[in-house]
Amino acid sequence: MNIAVLLGGISPERNISLLSGRAITFALRGLGHNVTAVDPMRGSAGVLNDADLNAAYAAEVTDTELRAFDTTKLVECLTIAEVKNADVVFIALHGKYGEDGYMQALLDLHKIPFTGSGMLASAVAMDKGMSKMMMQVAGIPSPHWVSVHPKDAADLEMLEEILREINGKMVVKPNDQGSTVGMTIVESGSSHDLQIAIELAGKYSDIVLVERYIPGREITVAVLGTDALPVIEIEPKDGFYDYENKYTKGKTDYQCPADLSEEVQFHVQNLAVAAHSVLGCKAFSRVDFRLTEDGMPFCLEVNTIPGFTETSLVPMAAKEAGIEFGALCEEIIRLSLDS
């Protein structure tokens, strides 16, 4: 099969995407496929060689790099012969302009088959506020939240109203970013601290979510097709599961399968499949939860293109279910093309 893997891109999660795409590229090549790695950030010159792939690393993208990215390159990359003529494009782009429906729409318009969710589901899942509203209507519990425009961050009356409404520890994050980019946990109850957190999140999104913090355990469920894979518990050794703890080896412990009662595990897995379905996701996703001490799960978000290195959470859950990394990549392709 001729496969083009899209990786890198122009979001704050660019470097993690390079690592995901590299793992997918090498795994599919190992299974005999003809695989080309393509970085849309480079436009029509986006084909990467093995030296480019092996140079990938997990550091955060700088503000200077973000300002230099050019969205027109995303369109240019579709002129590459290996992309135009691919049997399937495996999208390993995380975050904005890759996971949010833009690339899916471009590929659809060019009639190029691709992996994962379509344009609409990708856009809705990336929009945390919209996806939370849809989950709420479907009866899937999610933490209470309010939406804020960054330009209003200095409105003291609004800040005080939010503090009264959320009433306690809160999570402040961009509405449409991943990997905890721009996220802050505010514990102080201070309007000044809340303002700073909103201003930080506002650097990455036109809308900021202020969400009630749910004490308890952090768990995640991968969905493959219409089935939930084993539940994983995430245990950072210090602080919360931020960018550093996600991508620095040894900073976080993972338990797969999570130590849960059969009843709680079954409930969480059903909620994950329900969230995946309600948003219209396809082939695979990863659904993140907080689990209270009494076993009540709250859905945080649905990731349509989660991290995909060989040590990432979806491959970890798949391996526990008896699916090796290369076979998982092939199964995602099959599910994407068959549905």
C-alpha positions as CSV (number, residue, x, y, z in Angstrom):
1,M,0.0,0.0,0.0
2,N,1.2,3.5,-0.8
3,I,0.9,5.6,2.4
4,A,1.7,9.2,3.1
5,V,2.1,10.1,6.8
6,L,1.4,13.8,7.6
7,L,3.5,14.9,10.6
8,G,4.9,18.0,12.2
9,G,2.6,20.8,10.9
10,I,2.2,24.3,12.3
11,S,0.7,23.9,15.8
12,P,2.3,24.2,19.3
13,E,2.3,20.4,19.3
14,R,4.4,20.2,16.2
15,N,7.4,18.4,17.8
16,I,5.2,15.7,19.4
17,S,3.6,15.2,16.0
18,L,7.0,14.6,14.4
19,L,7.6,11.9,17.0
20,S,4.2,10.3,16.4
21,G,4.6,10.4,12.6
22,R,8.1,9.0,12.8
23,A,6.9,5.9,14.8
24,I,4.0,5.3,12.4
25,T,6.3,5.7,9.3
26,F,8.9,3.2,10.5
27,A,6.2,0.7,11.8
28,L,4.3,0.7,8.5
29,R,7.5,0.4,6.5
30,G,8.5,-2.6,8.6
31,L,5.2,-4.3,7.5
32,G,6.1,-3.9,3.9
33,H,4.2,-0.7,2.9
34,N,5.6,2.1,0.8
35,V,5.5,5.0,3.2
36,T,6.4,8.7,2.6
37,A,6.7,11.1,5.6
38,V,5.4,14.6,4.7
39,D,5.6,17.7,6.9
40,P,3.0,20.2,5.8
41,M,4.9,23.0,7.4
42,R,7.4,22.8,4.5
43,G,4.7,23.0,1.8
44,S,5.6,21.5,-1.6
45,A,9.0,20.6,-0.2
46,G,7.6,18.6,2.6
47,V,8.9,15.1,2.0
48,L,11.2,14.1,4.9
49,N,14.1,11.7,4.7
50,D,15.2,9.4,7.6
51,A,17.7,11.9,8.9
52,D,14.9,14.5,9.2
53,L,12.8,11.9,11.1
54,N,15.6,10.9,13.4
55,A,16.2,14.5,14.3
56,A,12.7,14.9,15.9
57,Y,12.5,15.8,19.6
58,A,9.8,16.7,22.1
59,A,10.7,20.3,23.1
60,E,7.9,22.8,23.2
61,V,7.5,25.0,20.1
62,T,8.6,28.6,20.8
63,D,6.4,31.7,20.2
64,T,8.8,32.9,17.5
65,E,8.4,29.6,15.7
66,L,4.6,29.8,15.9
67,R,4.6,33.3,14.5
68,A,6.7,32.2,11.5
69,F,4.4,29.4,10.4
70,D,2.5,29.9,7.2
71,T,-0.9,28.3,6.7
72,T,-0.6,28.4,2.9
73,K,2.0,25.7,3.2
74,L,-0.8,23.3,4.2
75,V,-2.4,23.7,0.8
76,E,0.9,23.4,-1.0
77,C,1.7,20.1,0.6
78,L,-1.2,18.4,-1.2
79,T,0.6,19.0,-4.5
80,I,3.2,16.5,-3.6
81,A,2.9,13.4,-5.8
82,E,3.2,11.0,-2.9
83,V,0.3,12.7,-1.2
84,K,-1.9,13.1,-4.3
85,N,-1.4,9.4,-5.3
86,A,-1.5,7.8,-1.9
87,D,-3.9,4.9,-1.3
88,V,-4.4,6.6,2.1
89,V,-2.9,9.5,4.1
90,F,-2.2,8.7,7.7
91,I,-2.8,11.9,9.6
92,A,-0.4,12.2,12.6
93,L,-0.9,16.0,13.0
94,H,-1.7,17.1,16.5
95,G,-3.5,20.3,17.4
96,K,-4.5,23.3,15.2
97,Y,-4.5,22.9,11.4
98,G,-4.2,19.1,11.7
99,E,-6.5,17.7,14.3
100,D,-9.3,20.4,14.0
101,G,-10.8,19.6,10.6
102,Y,-8.7,21.9,8.3
103,M,-6.5,19.2,6.9
104,Q,-9.4,16.7,6.8
105,A,-11.4,19.3,4.7
106,L,-8.5,19.8,2.3
107,L,-8.0,16.1,1.8
108,D,-11.8,15.6,1.2
109,L,-11.8,18.3,-1.4
110,H,-8.9,16.6,-3.2
111,K,-10.6,13.2,-2.9
112,I,-7.7,11.7,-1.0
113,P,-8.5,9.0,1.5
114,F,-7.3,9.6,5.1
115,T,-7.3,8.1,8.5
116,G,-9.4,9.0,11.5
117,S,-12.4,11.3,11.9
118,G,-13.8,13.5,9.2
119,M,-13.8,17.3,9.1
120,L,-16.9,17.9,11.2
121,A,-16.1,15.5,14.0
122,S,-12.5,16.7,14.1
123,A,-13.6,20.3,14.4
124,V,-16.2,19.6,17.1
125,A,-13.9,17.4,19.2
126,M,-11.2,20.1,19.0
127,D,-13.6,22.7,20.2
128,K,-13.7,21.8,23.9
129,G,-16.7,24.0,24.7
130,M,-18.8,22.7,21.8
131,S,-17.9,19.0,22.6
132,K,-18.8,19.5,26.3
133,M,-22.2,20.9,25.3
134,M,-22.8,17.9,23.0
135,M,-21.7,15.5,25.8
136,Q,-24.0,17.3,28.3
137,V,-27.0,16.8,26.0
138,A,-26.1,13.1,25.7
139,G,-25.9,12.7,29.5
140,I,-22.1,12.2,29.6
141,P,-20.9,14.0,32.8
142,S,-18.3,16.7,32.2
143,P,-17.0,19.4,34.7
144,H,-19.0,22.6,34.9
145,W,-17.4,25.4,32.9
146,V,-17.7,28.9,31.6
147,S,-16.3,30.4,28.4
148,V,-14.3,33.6,28.4
149,H,-13.0,35.9,25.7
150,P,-9.3,36.8,26.4
151,K,-10.0,40.5,25.7
152,D,-12.1,40.5,28.8
153,A,-9.4,39.1,31.1
154,A,-9.1,42.4,33.0
155,D,-12.8,42.7,33.7
156,L,-12.7,42.5,37.5
157,E,-16.5,42.1,37.8
158,M,-16.5,39.2,35.3
159,L,-13.6,37.5,37.1
160,E,-15.3,37.8,40.5
161,E,-18.5,36.3,39.0
162,I,-16.5,33.4,37.6
163,L,-14.9,32.8,41.0
164,R,-18.3,32.7,42.6
165,E,-19.8,30.4,40.0
166,I,-16.9,27.9,39.8
167,N,-16.3,28.2,43.6
168,G,-13.0,26.5,44.2
169,K,-10.0,25.1,42.4
170,M,-10.3,25.6,38.6
171,V,-8.6,24.7,35.3
172,V,-8.0,27.5,32.8
173,K,-7.2,26.3,29.3
174,P,-7.5,27.3,25.6
175,N,-10.6,26.1,23.9
176,D,-8.9,24.4,21.0
177,Q,-5.4,23.2,21.9
178,G,-4.0,19.9,23.2
179,S,-1.1,18.7,25.2
180,T,-2.1,21.1,28.1
181,V,-0.6,23.9,26.0
182,G,-1.5,27.2,27.7
183,M,-3.2,25.5,30.7
184,T,-3.1,26.7,34.3
185,I,-4.6,25.3,37.5
186,V,-5.8,28.2,39.7
187,E,-6.1,27.3,43.4
188,S,-5.8,30.6,45.1
189,G,-9.3,32.0,44.4
190,S,-7.5,35.2,43.4
191,S,-9.0,37.3,40.6
192,H,-5.4,38.4,39.7
193,D,-4.3,34.8,39.3
194,L,-7.3,34.0,37.3
195,Q,-6.6,37.0,35.0
196,I,-3.1,35.8,34.4
197,A,-4.3,32.3,33.6
198,I,-6.9,33.6,31.1
199,E,-4.2,35.8,29.4
200,L,-1.9,32.9,29.0
201,A,-4.6,30.6,27.6
202,G,-5.7,33.5,25.3
203,K,-2.3,33.4,23.6
204,Y,-3.3,30.1,22.0
205,S,-7.1,30.5,21.4
206,D,-9.8,33.1,20.8
207,I,-11.9,31.4,23.5
208,V,-10.8,30.3,27.0
209,L,-12.5,27.7,29.2
210,V,-12.6,28.0,32.9
211,E,-13.5,24.6,34.3
212,R,-14.2,23.3,37.7
213,Y,-11.3,21.1,38.9
214,I,-12.4,17.5,39.7
215,P,-10.3,16.0,42.5
216,G,-9.4,12.4,42.0
217,R,-7.7,10.1,39.6
218,E,-6.7,10.8,35.9
219,I,-7.7,8.1,33.5
220,T,-8.0,7.7,29.8
221,V,-9.7,5.3,27.4
222,A,-8.8,4.6,23.8
223,V,-11.6,3.7,21.4
224,L,-10.8,1.5,18.4
225,G,-13.6,1.2,16.0
226,T,-16.6,0.8,18.3
227,D,-14.7,-0.9,21.1
228,A,-13.0,0.5,24.2
229,L,-9.5,-0.6,25.0
230,P,-8.2,-1.2,28.5
231,V,-8.4,1.8,30.9
232,I,-5.1,3.6,31.7
233,E,-4.5,5.5,34.9
234,I,-2.0,8.4,34.7
235,E,0.0,9.3,37.7
236,P,2.4,12.3,37.4
237,K,5.1,12.1,40.0
238,D,4.9,15.9,40.6
239,G,2.2,18.5,39.8
240,F,-0.4,17.8,37.1
241,Y,-0.1,16.1,33.7
242,D,1.3,19.0,31.9
243,Y,3.5,19.1,28.8
244,E,6.7,18.3,30.7
245,N,5.2,15.4,32.6
246,K,3.6,14.0,29.4
247,Y,6.7,14.0,27.3
248,T,9.7,13.7,29.7
249,K,10.6,10.1,30.4
250,G,10.2,9.0,34.0
251,K,8.1,12.0,35.0
252,T,4.8,10.1,35.0
253,D,3.7,6.5,36.0
254,Y,1.1,4.7,34.0
255,Q,-1.0,1.8,35.1
256,C,-2.6,-0.3,32.4
257,P,-5.0,-1.7,33.0
258,A,-6.0,0.7,35.7
259,D,-6.9,-0.7,39.1
260,L,-10.6,-0.3,39.0
261,S,-13.6,-2.3,39.9
262,E,-15.3,-4.1,37.0
263,E,-18.3,-1.9,37.4
264,V,-16.4,1.3,37.2
265,Q,-14.2,0.1,34.4
266,F,-17.3,-1.0,32.4
267,H,-19.0,2.4,33.0
268,V,-16.0,4.5,32.0
269,Q,-15.4,2.4,28.8
270,N,-19.1,2.8,27.9
271,L,-18.9,6.5,28.4
272,A,-15.8,6.7,26.2
273,V,-17.5,4.9,23.4
274,A,-20.6,7.1,23.8
275,A,-18.5,10.3,23.7
276,H,-16.7,9.0,20.6
277,S,-20.0,8.3,19.0
278,V,-21.8,11.5,20.0
279,L,-19.1,13.6,18.4
280,G,-19.2,11.5,15.2
281,C,-15.6,10.2,15.6
282,K,-14.3,7.5,13.3
283,A,-11.7,4.7,13.5
284,F,-10.1,5.7,16.8
285,S,-9.9,8.3,19.5
286,R,-8.7,8.8,23.1
287,V,-11.2,10.0,25.7
288,D,-9.8,11.6,28.9
289,F,-11.6,11.5,32.3
290,R,-11.2,12.6,35.9
291,L,-12.5,9.9,38.4
292,T,-13.7,11.0,41.8
293,E,-12.9,9.0,45.0
294,D,-16.4,7.5,44.9
295,G,-15.9,6.3,41.3
296,M,-17.8,9.0,39.4
297,P,-16.2,9.8,36.0
298,F,-16.2,13.2,34.4
299,C,-15.3,13.4,30.7
300,L,-12.7,16.1,30.0
301,E,-12.3,15.8,26.2
302,V,-12.0,13.6,23.2
303,N,-8.8,13.5,21.2
304,T,-9.2,12.5,17.6
305,I,-5.5,12.3,16.8
306,P,-3.8,11.5,20.2
307,G,-0.1,11.0,20.7
308,F,1.2,8.0,18.7
309,T,4.7,7.1,19.6
310,E,5.3,3.5,20.6
311,T,5.1,4.6,24.3
312,S,2.0,6.8,23.9
313,L,-1.3,5.9,25.6
314,V,-3.3,4.6,22.7
315,P,-0.6,2.1,21.7
316,M,-0.1,1.2,25.3
317,A,-3.8,0.3,25.7
318,A,-3.7,-1.6,22.4
319,K,-0.7,-3.6,23.5
320,E,-2.5,-4.6,26.6
321,A,-5.3,-5.8,24.4
322,G,-2.9,-7.9,22.4
323,I,-2.4,-5.5,19.4
324,E,1.1,-4.6,18.6
325,F,2.0,-1.1,17.3
326,G,2.3,-1.9,13.6
327,A,-0.9,-3.9,13.6
328,L,-2.6,-1.0,15.4
329,C,-1.6,1.4,12.6
330,E,-2.9,-1.1,10.0
331,E,-6.1,-1.5,11.8
332,I,-6.7,2.2,11.9
333,I,-6.2,2.4,8.2
334,R,-8.6,-0.5,7.7
335,L,-11.3,1.1,9.9
336,S,-10.8,4.4,8.2
337,L,-11.2,3.1,4.7
338,D,-14.0,0.6,5.5
339,S,-16.4,3.1,7.1
